[in-house]
């Protein structure tokens, strides 16, 4: 099975069924346009570098109709959790779409990356938060036979991690590893239909899961294969212990 496939997810992942779907799909048109308006201001972005380093988003923002179609399709093909990272505009849209498919939807989880963005145009507060929407089947068991309703308590938020995304719209590898750990079991097949450079797929492989995803841009897909070659290896025992220890450290 090819881990990172080239093409639209509708084609490249046709017929694929997975144990967990973890995706960082396009955000709303409002978020995309706000990003692009700040490209030429000359202001400094504390995490992503100078504004000169920022690039325009080359793919379209999603509409509520896009979200609904995506959820309707993948809810039928995902046996376990669906996890999506999104903005404040589409967060309630994702929650409603997942609920409409009969899934149990939890309150949105913040992923906070302090100083990750500064407002480069206009006034008012910068947003350091993305929202994670998680939903599980209301009934049924996971691959190990344990009921989804007995999954257990999970983190109520995710804080900034030190590794810097390698591409526009990317998420830190440590964040995606945490989501894979929390919302899938070892050996599960994790799917990311909007894979980009393959960070979610690398995270799944490093955590002892199987992985499959799709990226429709040929250049991004090629770089994603290189990224997976460098980063998509299972963690050894000592790395795993260090990761768990770091995850337990609190910022206060």
Secondary structure, 3 states (H helix, E strand, C coil): CCCEEECCHHHHCCCCCECEEEECCCCEHHHHHHHHHCCCCCCEECCCEEHHHCCCCCCCCECHHHHHHHHHHHHCCECCCEEEEECHHHHHHHHHHHHHCCEEECCCEEEECCCCCCCCCCCCCCCCEEEEEEEEECCCECCCCCEHHHCCCCCCEEECCCCCCCCCCCCCHHHHHHHHHHHCCCCCEEEECCCCCCHHHHHHHHCCCEEEEEECCHHHHHHHHHHHHHHCCCCCHHHHHHHHHHHCCCCC
